[in-house]
Amino acid sequence: MEAIPLSQRDAKEYIARNHRHHKPPVGDIFRIGAKQNGNLVGVVMVGRPVSRYLDDGETVEVIRLCTDGSRNICSFLYSRAARIAKEMGFKRIITYILDIEPGTSLKAVGWTYDGIRGGGSWNCHSRQRENKGPTCQKQRWYKLLC
């Protein structure tokens, strides 16, 4: 298994084809691919935190992680994303997963469970929005990088 640089376009195309419940994000800070036996088997995209309260300039968020289901790819990509974020000077990396997911890959690479967060719809009377992803509550995980 090896980490490879990816263009934003290639990462978004992979996510559009393979992600179970989300479309590709609009933008990111950096992205990494995982290659195994010459094939792209996973992608991680890291960007600014979606929550404006967490967007302190020292925190980044894994905004999308997508694999073909191959073993250990999620752990590999979470680990590489944290390492690169640390090298870029960030102090903390976070991610959210569905409340029904076990978080095994995150535990394996030393991330810390931070509880259940949010959920629900972004749609409101004053600003109509379409729900594009799951509206269930999410688990938040983090890793301190300092």
Secondary structure as UniProt FT lines:
FT   STRAND          2..5
FT   HELIX           8..18
FT   STRAND          30..36
FT   TURN            37..38
FT   STRAND          39..47
FT   TURN            52..54
FT   STRAND          59..67
FT   TURN            71..72
FT   HELIX           73..87
FT   TURN            88..89
FT   STRAND          92..98
FT   TURN            99..100
FT   HELIX           104..108
FT   TURN            109..110
FT   STRAND          112..117
FT   TURN            125..126
FT   STRAND          138..144
//
